[in-house]
């Protein structure tokens, strides 16, 4: 039943993604429009400038505009701000929704964050198989956070069998990119 609800929610979110697309845009394999990178998104850039100045109210305003325009980077940052209560009160449903949109566009940080939502049941039903799936997608792109979380999944048997060697492998990949949490986890194995 939980799996069916999770899949139904994913289908609803996927269908709503078409609201982001215009008739002339290329659609990716998940049914989401392919948008320019963040360098072409003035709202995302304005959001990052505000965020760097710790002006979280302005940052989330610009990230929301970027997210609603369908940009994966803006979707990720908007969800990240809500999750961490930077400029907005936490709303786990919105966190899940915008990480989902970002992940469906192939954004590696969005995929890792969506995996965490599934692992913790944040904004959705807890689903360890889906958590592992999204951690793996992120790690396959070489993302240090995706590699960290995939290592964690292997270490703890989340969506997979426990496998210390695989955990060590992914922690090492992440640590080699400077991830301090991965370095600590390597030391604890």
Secondary structure, DSSP 8 states (H G I E B T S, - for coil): -HHHHHHHHHHHHHHHGGGG--TTS-B-TTS-B----GGG-HHHHHHHHHHHTT-HHHHHHHHHHHHHTT-HHHHHHHHHHHHTTSSS---HHHHHHHHHHHHHTT-HHHHHHHHHHHHHTSSS---HHHHHHHHHHHHHTT-HHHHHHHHHHHHHTSSS---HHHHHHHHHHHHHTT-HHHHHHHHH-
